[in-house]
Each structure stands twice: as C-alpha cells, then as structure tokens.
C-alpha cells in the first residue's frame, strides 16, 4: 500500500516545477521554461524519477518473492529477494523525500535570475 501511494505521488509530482512556474510565477506558455529552472528543479525531477523506478523494482521483486514462496524457481534466492525488497523500498522513500525537499528548495527560491 505504501508503495502504491509513493508511486502515485511521485508520478504526479514530476510536473510540480512546471506547474509552479506556469501557474504561480506566471511564466507565459510562449516562453521556454529552461532559463527559469534552477538546479533544485532538476534534483526534484531526478529524485522523483528514481523513486518511481525503485517502486517498479520493488513491485517486480515482490512478484518474484511470491513466485519463490510458492516453491517455483527464481533467479535470486530468498535472501537476495529480501535484500532487494528492503533496499529498493528504503531508497525509494529517501528519494521521495529528497524530491519533496528539492521542490521546497526550488519553490522558496522562485525564478532564477
């Protein structure tokens, strides 16, 4: 359940810098966003993308764990599957919060000069 929530929030949050610039700072549609994006916007996008990728890794590994639990062969053993599940989950959570922090940093700084 937590994975689903973080995946959904991360996916939706990928557009936060764009929405923030267009809606709140009034950057016109005819103007490119590139000059207005600060490094923190890129940190935000990369962090949310990593969170999404690791959420998908977690989902895939969960399916393999279930397959292994039913006694079918998998490429990884039970210990390896548990390790991948643990690491992908916690790094996903950290990446999500880095994305939130990056967006807060970006929003506080406003537009680049």
C-alpha positions in Angstrom: 0.0 0.0 0.0 2.8 2.4 0.9 4.5 1.6 -2.4 1.3 2.5 -4.3 0.9 5.8 -2.5 4.6 6.8 -3.1 4.4 5.7 -6.8 1.3 7.8 -7.4 2.6 10.8 -5.5 6.0 10.6 -7.3 4.4 10.3 -10.7 2.1 13.3 -10.1 4.9 15.3 -8.5 7.1 15.1 -11.6 5.2 18.0 -13.1 5.4 20.2 -10.0 8.3 22.5 -11.2 6.4 23.1 -14.5 3.1 23.8 -12.8 4.7 26.0 -10.3 6.4 28.2 -12.9 3.4 28.4 -15.2 0.7 28.8 -12.6 2.2 30.5 -9.6 5.0 32.6 -11.1 3.2 33.4 -14.3 5.7 32.3 -16.9 3.8 32.5 -20.2 3.1 29.5 -22.4 5.1 31.1 -25.2 8.3 31.3 -23.1 10.7 28.4 -22.5 11.0 27.0 -19.0 14.7 26.1 -19.3 16.0 29.5 -18.2 13.7 29.6 -15.2 14.6 26.1 -13.9 17.1 26.1 -11.0 19.3 23.1 -10.2 16.8 22.2 -7.4 14.2 21.6 -10.0 16.4 19.1 -11.7 17.1 17.5 -8.3 13.4 17.2 -7.8 12.7 15.6 -11.2 15.6 13.1 -10.8 14.6 12.2 -7.2 11.0 11.5 -8.2 12.1 9.5 -11.2 14.4 7.4 -9.0 11.5 6.9 -6.6 9.3 5.7 -9.4 12.0 3.4 -10.8 12.6 1.8 -7.4 8.9 1.4 -6.8 8.7 -0.6 -10.0 11.8 -2.6 -9.0 10.0 -3.3 -5.7 6.8 -4.4 -7.4 8.7 -6.7 -9.8 10.8 -8.2 -6.9 7.6 -8.7 -4.9 6.2 -10.8 -7.7 9.4 -12.9 -7.8 9.2 -13.3 -4.0 5.6 -14.6 -4.3 6.7 -17.0 -7.0 9.6 -18.2 -4.8 7.2 -18.6 -1.8 5.0 -20.9 -3.9 8.0 -23.1 -4.5 8.8 -22.1 -8.0 12.4 -21.3 -9.1 13.6 -17.7 -9.4 16.9 -16.3 -10.5 17.5 -14.9 -7.0 17.4 -16.8 -3.7 15.1 -15.8 -0.8 17.8 -13.8 1.0 18.7 -11.9 -2.2 15.0 -11.2 -2.9 14.5 -9.9 0.7 17.6 -7.7 0.3 16.4 -6.2 -3.0 13.0 -5.5 -1.4 14.4 -3.8 1.6 16.9 -1.7 -0.3 14.5 -0.7 -3.0 11.8 0.3 -0.5 14.0 2.4 1.7 15.9 4.1 -1.1 12.6 4.9 -2.7 11.3 6.5 0.5 14.5 8.6 0.7 14.3 9.6 -3.0 10.7 10.7 -2.5 11.6 12.9 0.4 14.6 14.3 -1.4 12.2 15.2 -4.2 9.9 16.9 -1.7 12.9 18.8 -0.3 14.2 19.7 -3.7 10.8 21.1 -4.7 10.6 23.1 -1.4 14.1 24.5 -2.1 13.0 25.4 -5.7 9.7 27.0 -4.6 11.4 29.1 -1.9 14.0 30.4 -4.4 11.4 31.3 -7.1 12.7 32.1 -10.5 16.4 32.0 -11.5 17.8 35.4 -12.3 
